[in-house]
Amino acid sequence: MATTARVAGLVLGYGADLVFGDPRRWHPVAGFGRAAAALERRLWADSRVLGAAHVAVCVGATLGAGVLAQRLARRHPVAETLLTAAATWTVLGGRSLRREGRVMHGLLTNGDLAAARRRLSHLAGRDPDGLGPGQLARATVESLAENTSDAVVAPLWWAALAGVPGLVGYRAVNTLDAMIGHRSPRYERFGWAAARLDDAANLIPARLSGALAAAGAPFVGGSPRRALRAWRRDAGRHPSPNAGPVEASFAGALGITLGGVNRYGDRVENRGTLGDGPPPAVRDIPRAVRLSGLVGAGGLAVATAATAATAALRRRRA
């Protein structure tokens, strides 16, 4: 019965994200971010130990709340279904991600380069000054690839393994990485634990996302073989162990080349070359949006199957 409730909750929550997108007011993730920032102001020091303590408190509290809520709802299938659906809707970000991709496509198609540069901050943290249409298209496609894994496939994967605690715990880890896990003088040491924990949490989901992108290639005019070849050959060129497989697979599936040099304020990062087609153009953005949706749907299918398989394994062991 618990398995049915979890699967139903995942499907309902995914559907809510598909229809409504992120909650517009009182978003729990935003509330978590404010609480984490307040704790950081009290705890910050140029120390890995204190950074790890910050992560332990933030993630531990979130996990504890998820475990408690799931235990309270466990004896009531309807309550467990609704709790799982609410948590899934809150954590997923697929519709909002794809909407941003469409907005960028519209701005670039209309030639509004200034607005497109301003809008890029909704998708990526790189410096938009001086970026032309092709570079903005590349940034959009790369963000669609990486964030489809981070904001859709990974939460569903952890939901399959651990239910509501997996959902909210993963989102806490990923949010902390976005807040303090990037390289900068302030977070080089304090954000180390957040970055490493996020790497570990996304290790399997990123590779699952790469496989799903390859599977979806024919639906965007691409080839699964080409996607897998780009993944195998090029993923290691990317500085991120998890973004590399996803972006390389997207590049191969779309028949384009991603990667290159990005500027983040005063920091310049070379992300290598992923794929072997032409550079991405504005017309490639809708294909990337479509592929993002296919990968997300595939993530839901895998998560529901994994939920049933995990429950069956537990019953067998019992």
WOGI-V423615 format. One record per residue. N is the residue number from 1. RES is the residue in three letters. SS is DSSP state (H for helix, E for strand, L for the rest). PHI is phi in radians with two decimals (999 if undefined). OMEGA is omega in whole degrees, 0 to 359 (* if undefined). Layout:
BEGIN
n-><N	N>
res-><RES	RES>
ss-><SS	SS>
phi-><PHI	PHI>
omega-><OMEGA	OMEGA>
END
This chain:
BEGIN
n-><1	2	3	4	5	6	7	8	9	10	11	12	13	14	15	16	17	18	19	20	21	22	23	24	25	26	27	28	29	30	31	32	33	34	35	36	37	38	39	40	41	42	43	44	45	46	47	48	49	50	51	52	53	54	55	56	57	58	59	60	61	62	63	64	65	66	67	68	69	70	71	72	73	74	75	76	77	78	79	80	81	82	83	84	85	86	87	88	89	90	91	92	93	94	95	96	97	98	99	100	101	102	103	104	105	106	107	108	109	110	111	112	113	114	115	116	117	118	119	120	121	122	123	124	125	126	127	128	129	130	131	132	133	134	135	136	137	138	139	140	141	142	143	144	145	146	147	148	149	150	151	152	153	154	155	156	157	158	159	160	161	162	163	164	165	166	167	168	169	170	171	172	173	174	175	176	177	178	179	180	181	182	183	184	185	186	187	188	189	190	191	192	193	194	195	196	197	198	199	200	201	202	203	204	205	206	207	208	209	210	211	212	213	214	215	216	217	218	219	220	221	222	223	224	225	226	227	228	229	230	231	232	233	234	235	236	237	238	239	240	241	242	243	244	245	246	247	248	249	250	251	252	253	254	255	256	257	258	259	260	261	262	263	264	265	266	267	268	269	270	271	272	273	274	275	276	277	278	279	280	281	282	283	284	285	286	287	288	289	290	291	292	293	294	295	296	297	298	299	300	301	302	303	304	305	306	307	308	309	310	311	312	313	314	315	316	317	318>
res-><MET	ALA	THR	THR	ALA	ARG	VAL	ALA	GLY	LEU	VAL	LEU	GLY	TYR	GLY	ALA	ASP	LEU	VAL	PHE	GLY	ASP	PRO	ARG	ARG	TRP	HIS	PRO	VAL	ALA	GLY	PHE	GLY	ARG	ALA	ALA	ALA	ALA	LEU	GLU	ARG	ARG	LEU	TRP	ALA	ASP	SER	ARG	VAL	LEU	GLY	ALA	ALA	HIS	VAL	ALA	VAL	CYS	VAL	GLY	ALA	THR	LEU	GLY	ALA	GLY	VAL	LEU	ALA	GLN	ARG	LEU	ALA	ARG	ARG	HIS	PRO	VAL	ALA	GLU	THR	LEU	LEU	THR	ALA	ALA	ALA	THR	TRP	THR	VAL	LEU	GLY	GLY	ARG	SER	LEU	ARG	ARG	GLU	GLY	ARG	VAL	MET	HIS	GLY	LEU	LEU	THR	ASN	GLY	ASP	LEU	ALA	ALA	ALA	ARG	ARG	ARG	LEU	SER	HIS	LEU	ALA	GLY	ARG	ASP	PRO	ASP	GLY	LEU	GLY	PRO	GLY	GLN	LEU	ALA	ARG	ALA	THR	VAL	GLU	SER	LEU	ALA	GLU	ASN	THR	SER	ASP	ALA	VAL	VAL	ALA	PRO	LEU	TRP	TRP	ALA	ALA	LEU	ALA	GLY	VAL	PRO	GLY	LEU	VAL	GLY	TYR	ARG	ALA	VAL	ASN	THR	LEU	ASP	ALA	MET	ILE	GLY	HIS	ARG	SER	PRO	ARG	TYR	GLU	ARG	PHE	GLY	TRP	ALA	ALA	ALA	ARG	LEU	ASP	ASP	ALA	ALA	ASN	LEU	ILE	PRO	ALA	ARG	LEU	SER	GLY	ALA	LEU	ALA	ALA	ALA	GLY	ALA	PRO	PHE	VAL	GLY	GLY	SER	PRO	ARG	ARG	ALA	LEU	ARG	ALA	TRP	ARG	ARG	ASP	ALA	GLY	ARG	HIS	PRO	SER	PRO	ASN	ALA	GLY	PRO	VAL	GLU	ALA	SER	PHE	ALA	GLY	ALA	LEU	GLY	ILE	THR	LEU	GLY	GLY	VAL	ASN	ARG	TYR	GLY	ASP	ARG	VAL	GLU	ASN	ARG	GLY	THR	LEU	GLY	ASP	GLY	PRO	PRO	PRO	ALA	VAL	ARG	ASP	ILE	PRO	ARG	ALA	VAL	ARG	LEU	SER	GLY	LEU	VAL	GLY	ALA	GLY	GLY	LEU	ALA	VAL	ALA	THR	ALA	ALA	THR	ALA	ALA	THR	ALA	ALA	LEU	ARG	ARG	ARG	ARG	ALA>
ss-><L	H	H	H	H	H	H	H	H	H	H	H	H	H	H	H	H	H	H	H	L	L	L	L	L	L	L	H	H	H	H	H	H	H	H	H	H	H	H	H	H	H	H	L	L	L	L	H	H	H	H	H	H	H	H	H	H	H	H	H	H	H	H	H	H	H	H	H	H	H	H	H	H	L	L	L	H	H	H	H	H	H	H	H	H	H	H	H	H	H	H	L	L	H	H	H	H	H	H	H	H	H	H	H	H	H	H	H	H	L	L	L	H	H	H	H	H	H	H	H	H	H	L	L	L	L	L	L	L	L	L	L	H	H	H	H	H	H	H	H	H	H	H	H	H	H	H	H	H	H	H	H	H	H	H	H	H	H	H	H	H	H	H	H	H	H	H	H	H	H	H	H	H	H	H	H	H	H	H	H	L	L	L	L	L	L	L	L	L	L	L	H	H	H	H	H	H	H	H	H	H	L	H	H	H	H	H	H	H	H	H	H	H	H	H	H	H	H	H	H	L	L	L	H	H	H	H	H	H	H	H	H	H	H	H	H	H	L	L	L	L	L	H	H	H	H	H	H	H	H	H	H	H	H	L	E	E	E	E	E	E	E	E	E	L	L	E	E	E	E	E	E	E	E	L	L	L	E	E	L	L	H	H	H	H	H	H	H	H	H	H	H	H	H	H	H	H	H	H	H	H	H	H	H	H	H	H	H	H	H	H	H	H	H	H	H	H	L>
phi-><999	-1.10	-1.11	-1.05	-1.12	-1.18	-1.09	-1.07	-1.13	-1.09	-1.13	-1.12	-1.14	-1.11	-1.10	-1.12	-1.13	-1.10	-1.53	-1.84	1.28	-1.09	-0.98	-1.40	-2.31	0.99	-1.23	-1.04	-1.14	-1.13	-1.11	-1.06	-1.06	-1.15	-1.15	-1.12	-1.16	-1.12	-1.14	-1.05	-1.07	-1.48	-1.83	-1.02	-2.75	-1.36	-2.57	-1.18	-1.11	-1.20	-1.11	-1.14	-1.13	-1.04	-1.12	-1.07	-1.17	-1.15	-1.26	-1.07	-1.11	-1.16	-1.06	-1.05	-1.12	-1.15	-1.10	-1.09	-1.09	-1.19	-1.15	-1.14	-1.60	-1.07	-1.44	-2.21	-0.95	-1.13	-1.11	-1.16	-1.08	-1.17	-1.10	-1.11	-1.10	-1.12	-1.14	-1.12	-1.03	-1.16	-1.45	-1.23	-2.42	-1.17	-1.11	-1.11	-1.08	-1.19	-1.09	-1.09	-1.06	-1.17	-1.10	-1.05	-1.07	-1.10	-1.12	-1.23	-1.10	-1.47	1.34	-1.56	-1.18	-1.10	-1.17	-1.13	-1.11	-1.14	-1.27	-1.01	-1.08	-1.27	-2.02	-2.54	-1.65	-1.28	-1.23	-1.49	-1.05	1.45	-1.32	-1.57	-0.99	-1.14	-1.20	-1.19	-1.12	-1.09	-1.04	-1.17	-1.13	-1.11	-1.17	-1.03	-1.13	-1.11	-1.36	-1.09	-1.19	-1.20	-1.78	-2.28	-1.17	-1.09	-1.03	-1.14	-1.06	-1.23	-1.13	-1.09	-1.42	-2.39	1.17	-1.05	-1.02	-1.12	-1.07	-1.28	-1.13	-1.08	-1.10	-1.09	-1.08	-1.18	-1.18	-1.10	-1.08	-1.13	-1.43	-2.29	-1.49	-1.46	-1.34	-2.85	-0.98	-1.28	-1.93	-0.96	-1.82	-1.11	-1.61	-1.04	-1.12	-1.08	-1.16	-1.21	-1.17	-1.13	-1.01	-1.17	-1.15	-1.77	-1.01	-1.35	-1.00	-1.13	-1.30	-1.11	-1.09	-1.08	-1.15	-1.18	-1.11	-1.11	-1.12	-1.49	-0.94	-1.05	-1.43	-2.15	1.36	-2.03	-2.19	-1.00	-1.10	-1.16	-1.13	-1.17	-1.14	-1.12	-1.06	-1.11	-1.44	-1.94	-0.99	-1.19	-1.29	-1.37	-1.18	-1.62	-1.19	-1.90	-1.18	-0.98	-1.04	-1.21	-1.16	-1.14	-1.16	-1.05	-1.04	-1.15	-1.14	-1.57	1.23	-2.27	-1.93	-1.91	1.53	2.24	-1.66	-2.11	-1.98	-2.12	1.12	-1.54	-1.78	-1.99	-2.21	-1.71	-1.69	1.25	-2.01	-2.07	1.62	-2.45	-1.70	-1.24	-1.07	-1.13	-2.01	-0.99	-1.16	-1.42	-1.09	-1.04	-1.15	-1.17	-1.07	-1.11	-1.14	-1.02	-1.11	-1.14	-1.12	-1.09	-1.11	-1.11	-1.08	-1.13	-1.06	-1.14	-1.13	-1.18	-1.15	-1.16	-1.08	-1.14	-1.16	-1.13	-1.12	-1.12	-1.14	-1.14	-1.13	-1.16	-1.17	-1.22>
omega-><180	179	178	180	181	180	180	179	178	181	179	180	177	178	179	177	181	184	190	187	181	172	187	181	177	180	181	180	176	177	176	180	179	179	179	179	178	178	179	181	180	192	192	168	180	190	174	182	179	175	177	177	178	179	182	180	184	181	180	179	180	178	180	178	179	178	180	181	181	178	180	183	191	183	183	186	180	179	180	178	182	178	179	179	181	180	180	179	182	188	183	179	186	183	180	178	181	177	178	176	180	178	178	178	180	180	181	178	180	178	181	186	181	179	179	177	178	185	184	181	176	184	188	183	183	180	184	184	177	180	177	182	181	179	177	176	178	179	181	181	179	179	176	180	185	184	171	176	185	190	181	188	183	177	179	178	181	174	179	183	190	177	183	176	177	179	186	178	178	182	176	180	183	179	178	178	179	183	189	186	182	181	176	179	182	189	181	179	183	182	184	183	179	181	182	179	177	177	181	182	183	185	180	181	180	180	172	178	177	179	179	176	177	179	181	184	182	182	176	177	183	184	175	181	180	178	180	179	179	178	184	186	195	187	182	178	182	181	179	180	182	177	182	180	183	182	178	180	175	181	180	180	182	180	182	176	175	179	183	184	176	178	177	185	179	184	178	183	176	184	178	180	184	182	182	177	177	175	180	177	181	182	180	184	178	177	178	176	179	180	176	178	179	179	178	178	176	177	177	180	179	182	180	177	180	177	179	181	179	178	179	179	178	179	181	179	179	*>
END
